[in-house]
Amino acid sequence: MLKCKNLLLLGPLLQLLLVLLIAVIGGQTETVPCKLKDAEYGKVCVCTSDYCDYLDNPTLSKDEEFALISSSKKGLRFEMSKGNFGEKDRYIVKDYEEPATETAASNDTILSRLIDQTLDKIFSQADSPTKPITRSVKLKLDRSKLYQRIEGFGGSFTGAVSYLVDNFKAQGIQDHLYKSYYAPNGLGFNLLRISIGGCDFDLAPWAYNEKPENETVLTGMDELDARDVLRLAQIKRLKEVSGVTNLRIKAAAWSAPPWMKTNNRWTGFGRLKRQYYQTWADYHLKWIDLMAKNDLPIWAISTGNEPMNGILFMVFVKFMSMGWTPQTQAIWVADHLGPTIRNSKYKDLFIFSNDDQRYTSPFWFKQMNRTRPNSLQYIDGVALHWYWDEIFGNSFVHSTNEFMANKIQIISESCIGDKPWQKAAPLLGSWERAEKYARSFMSHLQDGFHGWIDWNIILDEVGGPNYVNNTVDAPVVANTTSYTEFYKQPMFYIMGHFSKLVPEGSVHIEAVASNVNLDSVAFKRPDDKIVAVLFNSGRADLNIDITDTIRGNLSINVPARSIHTILYN
């Protein structure tokens, strides 16, 4: 495969010829290398209407063969290579090397590189300055020890995403965004989160049936809102061009129309009025039916986005929200939402709770159970957001696993830039933010989670649009100066190392590392192939000696600050 660094050295004419050659041979892009570009905080891959990188899923020609996909801080992006189990020599993954001539970099970029180079020298020298450190680890995979089933991975299609996509006037660049996430030669996503009405990543707050007020028939929900007309057309195009075979859409409401709420406002300390409990359940059913009539079937809903925002955090949260306590939510679910859905033609719809931070669990569900013992019978899954995980540890997850056994558990929202100590904007090219994703994916999958849905699939350079300036980072960032290109960040590729080769129906298997130098998680796919994600966050190269209970032994060497996905029989 043509290396990214070599691509940068090609002239524009040769790049164009390469694109045309790929189009002629494949009809549709298959494996296309990253067009690597230096950004302020690292490296990104550039996509335009006529060029975007893809990696065709590897095939194995013999039992002992493996395929390895590699990405690194230095600049590897989905670099694919192959080898064989049982070889005597260690298989070495070579890291990216800068081209001989580099484009001018900013002072911040130069300073960042100098700091990294200095730290690399400190951590890669042993007693002799000419002897680099290489750490070692043993990894044992046991495919007979099976854990949770994987439901899938995905992103969110908010109003902000819809707005940005619509401003990419060239259909080609819109399609590249869709395929990059959902095509088999992209990240292979199969989950998608959308809002019922508006959310904070919209141009303004909105809901269905804002008018007429104070009526329970919900006559204002007979037709799609204009914003959803556009968004549904875009999602249908996503399905068409990506070829995703089983797109599972999960929806959540941020707020009811203000007239249904105790404070008659979009935000603040406001809850659903008791007289509208059934109306709010009917609202969900009518919305699901409206989507189905417009050829967009819904897989799941949640009981509402971040219910604590309207109870405790209204001082900080300025966007759409509606408060619930576990007690009031139990009543609404047990007496209204649950029976309404289960007695409808959408009775098999999944219902998730509570779409909030992990510190609410399992307390939330225990209180729901005390209030209405039958309320949890209507709940099929637990949806958590990751925003305070570094403060509230895994014990919250473990306790929830025990109390909500046999329920699907997913992360339903994640992004970076939400904390006071983080820059609330994209850090273009940041490998450090990507590593945060890798650690969290590892931790949650090791702890039994069945899937992951990230937040916005694309944002602009400042982390919006967002009508209350609640800006954050995203795996893909649009160039809104020209609307002719977007940038795939390291976060994008990190997510792909987990999603691309782990389809729906894969099963988590045991993978035990001998020390902390390696973080790993492994899966058995529906086709019985094995996938393992290998994450080396250290500043030294790492020798990994892999033992599979059936396939045997493999020794590989991976570079510092790198992540790899291995596929084998």
C-alpha positions as CSV (number, residue, x, y, z in Angstrom):
1,M,0.0,0.0,0.0
2,L,1.3,3.5,-0.8
3,K,2.5,5.2,2.4
4,C,1.0,8.5,3.5
5,K,4.4,10.1,3.6
6,N,5.1,9.2,0.0
7,L,1.7,10.6,-1.0
8,L,2.8,14.0,0.2
9,L,5.8,14.0,-2.1
10,L,3.6,13.3,-5.2
11,G,2.8,16.3,-7.4
12,P,-0.8,17.4,-7.8
13,L,-1.0,15.7,-11.3
14,L,0.2,12.4,-9.9
15,Q,-2.3,12.6,-7.0
16,L,-5.1,13.2,-9.5
17,L,-3.9,10.3,-11.6
18,L,-3.9,8.1,-8.5
19,V,-7.5,9.1,-7.7
20,L,-8.6,8.4,-11.3
21,L,-6.8,5.0,-11.3
22,I,-8.5,4.0,-8.1
23,A,-11.9,5.0,-9.5
24,V,-11.4,3.1,-12.7
25,I,-10.1,-0.1,-11.1
26,G,-12.6,-0.2,-8.2
27,G,-15.6,1.7,-9.4
28,Q,-15.9,2.9,-5.8
29,T,-13.0,3.8,-3.6
30,E,-11.6,0.9,-1.6
31,T,-8.1,1.3,0.0
32,V,-7.0,4.9,-0.4
33,P,-4.1,6.4,1.7
34,C,-4.5,9.3,4.1
35,K,-3.5,12.7,2.8
36,L,-1.6,13.7,5.9
37,K,-1.3,17.4,6.9
38,D,0.4,19.1,9.9
39,A,-2.1,20.9,12.1
40,E,-1.5,23.0,15.3
41,Y,-1.6,20.1,17.7
42,G,-0.5,17.2,15.5
43,K,-1.6,15.6,12.2
44,V,-4.9,15.2,10.4
45,C,-6.0,13.6,7.2
46,V,-7.6,15.9,4.6
47,C,-10.7,14.9,2.7
48,T,-12.2,16.9,-0.3
49,S,-15.0,16.2,-2.7
50,D,-12.6,14.1,-5.0
51,Y,-10.3,12.6,-2.4
52,C,-10.7,10.9,1.0
53,D,-8.8,8.0,2.6
54,Y,-10.4,4.5,3.1
55,L,-9.2,1.1,4.1
56,D,-10.7,-2.0,2.6
57,N,-11.3,-4.7,5.2
58,P,-8.5,-7.2,5.1
59,T,-8.9,-10.7,3.9
60,L,-6.9,-13.7,5.1
61,S,-5.7,-16.3,2.6
62,K,-4.4,-19.0,5.0
63,D,-5.0,-20.1,8.5
64,E,-1.7,-18.8,10.0
65,E,-2.0,-15.4,8.4
66,F,-2.8,-12.2,10.3
67,A,-3.6,-8.7,9.2
68,L,-2.5,-5.7,11.3
69,I,-3.9,-2.1,11.1
70,S,-1.7,0.5,12.8
71,S,-2.0,4.2,13.8
72,S,0.5,6.3,15.8
73,K,1.2,9.7,17.2
74,K,4.0,10.2,14.7
75,G,1.7,9.8,11.7
76,L,0.6,6.2,10.9
77,R,-3.1,6.3,10.0
78,F,-4.7,2.9,9.3
79,E,-1.5,1.5,7.9
80,M,-2.2,-2.2,7.0
81,S,0.4,-5.0,6.9
82,K,0.3,-8.8,7.0
83,G,2.4,-11.6,8.5
84,N,2.1,-15.2,9.8
85,F,1.7,-16.8,13.2
86,G,4.5,-19.2,14.0
87,E,7.4,-17.2,12.5
88,K,10.7,-17.3,14.3
89,D,11.5,-13.7,13.7
90,R,9.7,-10.9,15.5
91,Y,7.3,-8.9,13.2
92,I,8.3,-5.3,13.4
93,V,5.8,-2.4,12.7
94,K,7.8,0.6,11.4
95,D,6.6,4.0,12.6
96,Y,5.9,6.9,10.3
97,E,8.9,9.0,9.2
98,E,8.7,12.6,8.2
99,P,9.4,13.4,4.6
100,A,12.8,15.0,3.9
101,T,11.2,18.4,3.2
102,E,8.6,19.7,5.5
103,T,6.1,22.6,5.1
104,A,6.5,25.5,7.5
105,A,5.1,24.9,10.9
106,S,3.8,27.3,13.6
107,N,5.9,28.2,16.6
108,D,3.6,26.2,18.8
109,T,3.9,23.2,16.6
110,I,7.7,23.4,16.5
111,L,7.8,23.8,20.3
112,S,5.5,20.9,20.8
113,R,7.7,18.7,18.6
114,L,10.9,19.8,20.5
115,I,9.2,18.9,23.8
116,D,8.1,15.5,22.4
117,Q,11.6,14.8,21.0
118,T,13.2,15.6,24.3
119,L,10.8,13.4,26.3
120,D,11.3,10.6,23.7
121,K,15.0,10.8,24.2
122,I,14.7,10.7,28.0
123,F,12.4,7.7,27.9
124,S,14.1,5.8,25.1
125,Q,17.7,5.8,26.4
126,A,19.1,3.1,28.7
127,D,22.5,3.1,30.4
128,S,24.2,3.8,27.0
129,P,22.8,6.7,24.9
130,T,22.9,4.5,21.9
131,K,20.8,1.7,23.4
132,P,17.1,2.5,23.1
133,I,14.6,1.0,25.6
134,T,12.2,-1.6,24.3
135,R,9.7,-2.8,26.9
136,S,8.1,-6.2,26.7
137,V,4.7,-7.8,27.5
138,K,3.0,-11.2,27.1
139,L,-0.6,-11.3,25.9
140,K,-2.7,-14.4,26.3
141,L,-6.0,-14.7,24.4
142,D,-8.5,-17.4,25.3
143,R,-11.3,-17.6,22.9
144,S,-13.2,-20.1,25.0
145,K,-13.9,-17.5,27.7
146,L,-16.8,-15.5,26.4
147,Y,-18.3,-12.3,27.8
148,Q,-20.8,-9.7,26.4
149,R,-22.2,-9.5,22.8
150,I,-21.3,-6.3,20.9
151,E,-24.2,-4.3,19.6
152,G,-22.1,-1.8,17.6
153,F,-20.5,1.6,17.4
154,G,-21.7,4.9,16.1
155,G,-22.0,8.7,16.2
156,S,-24.6,11.4,16.4
157,F,-26.4,13.3,13.7
158,T,-27.4,16.6,15.5
159,G,-28.8,19.8,14.1
160,A,-25.3,21.1,14.0
161,V,-24.2,18.2,11.8
162,S,-27.1,18.7,9.5
163,Y,-26.3,22.4,9.1
164,L,-22.6,21.8,8.3
165,V,-23.4,18.9,5.9
166,D,-25.9,21.1,4.1
167,N,-23.3,23.8,3.7
168,F,-21.0,21.3,1.9
169,K,-22.6,22.1,-1.4
170,A,-20.6,19.4,-3.3
171,Q,-22.4,16.1,-2.9
172,G,-19.0,14.3,-3.1
173,I,-17.7,15.7,0.2
174,Q,-21.0,15.0,1.9
175,D,-20.8,11.4,0.7
176,H,-17.2,11.1,1.9
177,L,-18.3,12.1,5.4
178,Y,-21.0,9.5,5.4
179,K,-18.8,6.7,4.0
180,S,-15.9,7.6,6.2
181,Y,-18.0,6.7,9.3
182,Y,-20.5,4.1,8.0
183,A,-19.1,2.3,5.0
184,P,-17.3,-1.1,5.4
185,N,-14.1,0.6,4.2
186,G,-14.7,3.4,6.6
187,L,-15.2,2.9,10.3
188,G,-18.0,0.4,9.8
189,F,-20.4,2.2,12.2
190,N,-23.9,0.8,12.6
191,L,-25.4,2.9,15.4
192,L,-26.7,6.5,15.1
193,R,-28.1,8.8,17.7
194,I,-30.5,11.6,16.9
195,S,-32.6,14.0,19.0
196,I,-36.3,14.1,19.3
197,G,-36.8,17.7,18.4
198,G,-33.8,19.9,19.2
199,C,-30.7,19.6,21.4
200,D,-27.9,22.0,22.4
201,F,-26.1,21.3,19.1
202,D,-28.7,23.1,17.1
203,L,-29.2,26.7,15.9
204,A,-32.0,27.3,18.3
205,P,-34.1,25.2,20.8
206,W,-37.1,23.5,19.3
207,A,-39.6,20.7,19.8
208,Y,-42.5,19.2,18.0
209,N,-46.0,20.6,18.9
210,E,-44.8,23.8,20.3
211,K,-48.2,25.0,19.0
212,P,-51.0,24.6,19.7
213,E,-50.4,24.8,23.4
214,N,-52.2,22.9,26.2
215,E,-53.7,20.3,24.0
216,T,-53.2,16.5,24.4
217,V,-54.1,15.3,20.9
218,L,-50.8,16.6,19.6
219,T,-52.1,17.8,16.3
220,G,-48.8,19.6,15.7
221,M,-47.1,16.3,15.1
222,D,-48.8,15.2,11.9
223,E,-45.9,16.3,9.6
224,L,-42.1,16.5,9.8
225,D,-40.6,19.7,11.0
226,A,-38.6,21.4,8.2
227,R,-35.4,20.7,10.1
228,D,-36.2,17.0,10.2
229,V,-37.1,17.0,6.5
230,L,-33.5,18.0,5.8
231,R,-32.0,15.7,8.4
232,L,-33.9,12.6,7.3
233,A,-33.0,13.2,3.7
234,Q,-29.3,13.4,4.8
235,I,-29.6,10.2,6.8
236,K,-31.2,8.4,4.0
237,R,-28.4,9.5,1.7
238,L,-25.9,8.2,4.4
239,K,-27.6,4.8,4.3
240,E,-27.6,4.7,0.5
241,V,-23.9,5.7,-0.2
242,S,-22.3,3.9,2.8
243,G,-24.1,0.6,2.2
244,V,-24.6,0.2,6.0
245,T,-26.9,-2.9,6.2
246,N,-28.4,-2.5,9.6
247,L,-28.4,1.1,10.8
248,R,-29.8,1.1,14.3
249,I,-31.1,4.6,15.3
250,K,-31.4,5.6,18.9
251,A,-33.3,8.7,19.8
252,A,-33.6,10.9,22.9
253,A,-35.6,14.0,23.8
254,W,-33.8,17.0,25.4
255,S,-37.0,18.7,26.5
256,A,-40.8,18.7,26.0
257,P,-42.4,21.9,24.6
258,P,-42.3,24.6,27.3
259,W,-46.0,24.5,27.8
260,M,-45.8,20.9,29.2
261,K,-43.2,22.0,31.8
262,T,-43.5,23.4,35.3
263,N,-41.3,26.4,34.5
264,N,-42.7,27.0,30.9
265,R,-39.1,27.4,29.7
266,W,-36.6,25.4,27.6
267,T,-34.1,25.2,30.4
268,G,-33.7,25.9,34.1
269,F,-35.4,24.1,37.0
270,G,-38.2,22.5,35.1
271,R,-40.0,19.2,35.1
272,L,-42.9,17.7,33.2
273,K,-46.3,18.6,34.6
274,R,-48.1,15.6,35.9
275,Q,-51.2,16.2,33.8
276,Y,-49.0,15.7,30.7
277,Y,-47.4,12.4,31.6
278,Q,-49.5,10.5,29.2
279,T,-49.2,13.2,26.6
280,W,-45.4,13.0,26.7
281,A,-45.6,9.2,26.2
282,D,-48.0,9.8,23.3
283,Y,-45.5,12.4,21.9
284,H,-42.8,9.7,21.8
285,L,-45.1,7.2,20.1
286,K,-46.3,9.8,17.5
287,W,-42.7,10.8,16.7
288,I,-41.7,7.1,16.3
289,D,-44.6,6.6,14.0
290,L,-43.8,9.8,12.0
291,M,-40.2,8.6,11.5
292,A,-41.5,5.2,10.3
293,K,-43.9,6.7,7.9
294,N,-41.0,8.6,6.4
295,D,-38.9,5.4,6.0
296,L,-36.6,5.9,9.0
297,P,-37.4,3.1,11.5
298,I,-36.2,3.7,15.0
299,W,-34.4,1.0,16.9
300,A,-34.4,2.6,20.4
301,I,-35.3,5.6,22.5
302,S,-34.2,6.7,25.9
303,T,-36.2,8.1,28.8
304,G,-34.7,11.6,28.2
305,N,-31.3,13.2,27.8
306,E,-29.4,14.0,31.1
307,P,-32.4,14.4,33.5
308,M,-30.2,15.8,36.2
309,N,-29.7,19.0,34.2
310,G,-33.2,20.2,35.0
311,I,-32.9,19.2,38.7
312,L,-29.4,20.1,40.0
313,F,-27.3,21.6,37.3
314,M,-29.5,24.3,35.8
315,V,-27.1,27.0,37.0
316,F,-24.4,25.7,34.6
317,V,-26.6,24.1,31.9
318,K,-28.1,26.8,29.6
319,F,-29.3,24.5,26.8
320,M,-32.6,22.5,26.4
321,S,-33.2,20.2,29.4
322,M,-36.0,18.7,31.4
323,G,-35.6,17.4,34.9
324,W,-36.6,14.0,36.3
325,T,-36.0,12.4,39.6
326,P,-35.7,8.6,39.6
327,Q,-39.0,8.5,41.4
328,T,-40.9,10.6,38.9
329,Q,-39.3,8.8,36.0
330,A,-40.3,5.5,37.4
331,I,-43.9,6.6,37.5
332,W,-43.8,7.9,34.0
333,V,-42.2,4.8,32.6
334,A,-44.3,2.2,34.5
335,D,-47.7,3.9,34.1
336,H,-47.3,5.7,30.8
337,L,-44.3,5.3,28.5
338,G,-43.8,1.6,29.0
339,P,-47.4,0.5,28.4
340,T,-47.8,3.0,25.5
341,I,-44.9,1.5,23.6
342,R,-45.4,-2.1,24.5
343,N,-49.1,-2.0,23.5
344,S,-48.3,-0.4,20.1
345,K,-47.0,-1.9,16.8
346,Y,-43.6,-0.7,18.0
347,K,-43.7,-3.1,21.0
348,D,-40.2,-4.4,20.2
349,L,-38.6,-1.0,20.4
350,F,-35.7,-0.8,22.9
351,I,-36.0,1.6,25.8
352,F,-32.9,2.9,27.5
353,S,-32.5,4.8,30.7
354,N,-31.1,7.1,32.0
355,D,-28.9,8.8,29.4
356,D,-26.8,10.6,32.1
357,Q,-23.4,10.4,33.8
358,R,-22.2,7.2,35.5
359,Y,-22.4,8.7,39.0
360,T,-26.2,8.5,38.8
361,S,-25.9,4.7,38.6
362,P,-27.0,2.3,40.1
363,F,-28.7,4.7,42.6
364,W,-31.1,5.9,39.9
365,F,-32.3,2.4,39.0
366,K,-32.6,1.3,42.6
367,Q,-34.8,4.3,43.3
368,M,-36.9,3.6,40.2
369,N,-37.4,0.0,41.4
370,R,-38.4,1.1,44.9
371,T,-41.0,3.6,43.5
372,R,-42.5,1.3,40.9
373,P,-41.1,-2.3,41.1
374,N,-42.3,-3.0,37.6
375,S,-40.7,0.1,36.0
376,L,-37.4,-1.6,35.2
377,Q,-39.3,-4.4,33.3
378,Y,-39.8,-1.8,30.5
379,I,-36.2,-0.8,30.5
380,D,-34.0,-2.8,28.0
381,G,-30.7,-1.0,28.5
382,V,-28.6,1.4,30.4
383,A,-27.2,4.4,28.5
384,L,-24.4,6.4,30.1
385,H,-22.4,9.5,29.2
386,W,-18.7,9.5,29.9
387,Y,-18.1,13.1,31.0
388,W,-17.0,12.6,34.6
389,D,-15.6,9.1,34.4
390,E,-12.0,10.2,35.4
391,I,-13.5,11.4,38.7
392,F,-16.2,8.7,39.3
393,G,-14.4,5.4,39.0
394,N,-15.4,2.0,37.6
395,S,-17.1,0.9,40.8
396,F,-20.2,2.8,39.6
397,V,-20.2,0.7,36.4
398,H,-19.5,-2.6,38.3
399,S,-22.4,-1.9,40.7
400,T,-24.7,-1.1,37.8
401,N,-23.7,-4.3,36.0
402,E,-24.8,-6.3,39.0
403,F,-28.1,-4.5,39.6
404,M,-29.0,-4.2,35.9
405,A,-27.9,-7.7,34.9
406,N,-29.0,-8.9,31.4
407,K,-29.6,-5.3,30.3
408,I,-27.7,-3.8,27.3
409,Q,-25.2,-1.2,28.4
410,I,-23.8,1.5,26.1
411,I,-22.0,4.8,26.1
412,S,-24.5,7.1,24.4
413,E,-22.5,10.3,24.3
414,S,-18.8,11.2,24.4
415,C,-16.7,14.2,23.4
416,I,-13.8,16.2,24.8
417,G,-13.7,19.9,25.7
418,D,-16.6,19.9,28.2
419,K,-14.5,20.4,31.3
420,P,-13.4,23.8,32.8
421,W,-9.8,22.8,32.5
422,Q,-10.1,21.7,28.8
423,K,-10.2,23.9,25.8
424,A,-13.8,24.0,24.7
425,A,-12.9,23.6,21.0
426,P,-11.1,21.3,18.6
427,L,-7.4,20.8,19.2
428,L,-6.7,19.9,15.6
429,G,-4.5,16.8,15.3
430,S,-4.3,16.1,19.1
431,W,-3.1,12.6,19.7
432,E,-3.5,13.1,23.5
433,R,-7.2,13.5,23.1
434,A,-7.3,10.4,20.9
435,E,-5.6,8.5,23.7
436,K,-8.3,9.5,26.1
437,Y,-10.8,7.9,23.7
438,A,-8.6,4.7,23.5
439,R,-8.4,4.3,27.3
440,S,-12.2,4.8,27.7
441,F,-13.1,2.4,24.9
442,M,-10.8,-0.2,26.5
443,S,-12.2,0.3,30.0
444,H,-15.8,0.2,29.1
445,L,-15.5,-2.8,26.8
446,Q,-13.5,-4.6,29.4
447,D,-16.2,-3.8,31.9
448,G,-19.0,-5.4,29.8
449,F,-20.4,-2.6,27.7
450,H,-22.1,-3.6,24.5
451,G,-21.6,-0.5,22.4
452,W,-20.6,3.1,22.0
453,I,-22.1,6.1,20.4
454,D,-20.0,9.2,20.1
455,W,-21.3,12.7,19.9
456,N,-21.3,14.9,16.8
457,I,-19.8,13.3,13.7
458,I,-18.6,16.7,12.5
459,L,-18.2,20.2,14.0
460,D,-16.7,23.4,12.8
461,E,-13.3,24.9,13.8
462,V,-14.6,26.4,17.0
463,G,-16.6,23.3,18.1
464,G,-20.1,24.3,17.0
465,P,-22.5,25.5,15.9
466,N,-24.2,25.5,19.3
467,Y,-26.8,28.1,20.2
468,V,-25.5,28.5,23.8
469,N,-21.8,28.3,22.8
470,N,-21.4,24.9,24.5
471,T,-18.6,24.1,22.1
472,V,-16.5,20.9,22.2
473,D,-14.1,18.8,20.0
474,A,-15.1,16.3,17.4
475,P,-13.4,13.4,15.5
476,V,-14.0,15.3,12.2
477,V,-13.7,19.1,11.8
478,A,-15.1,21.1,8.9
479,N,-13.2,23.8,7.1
480,T,-16.0,26.4,7.1
481,T,-13.9,29.1,5.4
482,S,-14.3,27.2,2.1
483,Y,-16.6,24.3,2.9
484,T,-14.5,22.3,0.4
485,E,-12.7,20.0,2.9
486,F,-12.8,18.4,6.3
487,Y,-10.2,17.0,8.6
488,K,-10.1,13.5,10.2
489,Q,-8.5,13.8,13.6
490,P,-6.6,11.1,15.5
491,M,-9.8,10.5,17.5
492,F,-11.5,9.3,14.3
493,Y,-8.9,6.6,13.7
494,I,-8.8,5.6,17.4
495,M,-12.5,4.9,17.3
496,G,-12.0,2.9,14.1
497,H,-9.5,0.6,15.7
498,F,-12.4,-0.7,17.8
499,S,-15.3,-0.5,15.4
500,K,-13.9,-1.3,12.0
501,L,-13.2,-5.0,12.4
502,V,-15.7,-5.7,15.3
503,P,-19.1,-6.0,13.7
504,E,-22.4,-6.4,15.5
505,G,-22.7,-9.9,17.0
506,S,-19.0,-10.1,17.9
507,V,-18.4,-11.4,21.4
508,H,-15.8,-10.1,23.9
509,I,-13.2,-12.8,24.8
510,E,-10.5,-13.0,27.4
511,A,-7.3,-11.1,26.7
512,V,-4.8,-10.9,29.6
513,A,-1.6,-8.9,29.5
514,S,1.3,-9.7,31.8
515,N,1.9,-6.1,32.8
516,V,0.7,-2.5,32.4
517,N,2.8,-1.8,29.3
518,L,-0.1,-2.9,27.1
519,D,-3.8,-2.3,27.2
520,S,-5.8,-4.8,25.2
521,V,-9.3,-6.1,24.5
522,A,-10.3,-8.9,22.1
523,F,-13.3,-10.3,20.3
524,K,-14.6,-13.3,18.5
525,R,-16.5,-12.3,15.4
526,P,-19.6,-14.0,13.9
527,D,-17.3,-15.5,11.3
528,D,-15.2,-17.0,14.1
529,K,-12.2,-14.7,13.3
530,I,-10.4,-13.1,16.2
531,V,-9.8,-9.4,16.6
532,A,-7.6,-7.8,19.3
533,V,-6.9,-4.1,19.9
534,L,-3.4,-3.4,21.2
535,F,-2.7,0.0,22.7
536,N,0.8,1.1,23.6
537,S,0.5,4.5,25.3
538,G,4.1,4.5,26.5
539,R,7.0,6.4,25.1
540,A,9.0,3.3,24.4
541,D,8.7,0.7,21.7
542,L,7.0,-2.5,22.9
543,N,7.6,-6.2,22.2
544,I,4.3,-8.1,22.4
545,D,4.4,-11.9,22.6
546,I,0.9,-13.1,21.8
547,T,-0.3,-16.6,22.7
548,D,-3.7,-17.7,21.3
549,T,-5.1,-20.9,22.7
550,I,-5.8,-22.3,19.2
551,R,-3.7,-20.3,16.8
552,G,-0.4,-20.4,18.7
553,N,2.3,-17.8,19.1
554,L,3.2,-14.5,17.5
555,S,5.8,-11.9,18.4
556,I,5.5,-8.4,17.2
557,N,7.2,-5.1,17.9
558,V,5.1,-1.9,17.9
559,P,6.3,1.7,18.1
560,A,5.7,4.1,21.0
561,R,2.4,6.0,21.3
562,S,0.6,3.7,18.9
563,I,-2.5,1.6,18.6
564,H,-3.1,-1.6,16.5
565,T,-5.9,-3.9,15.5
566,I,-5.0,-7.5,14.6
567,L,-7.3,-9.9,12.7
568,Y,-6.6,-13.6,12.4
569,N,-8.3,-17.0,12.1
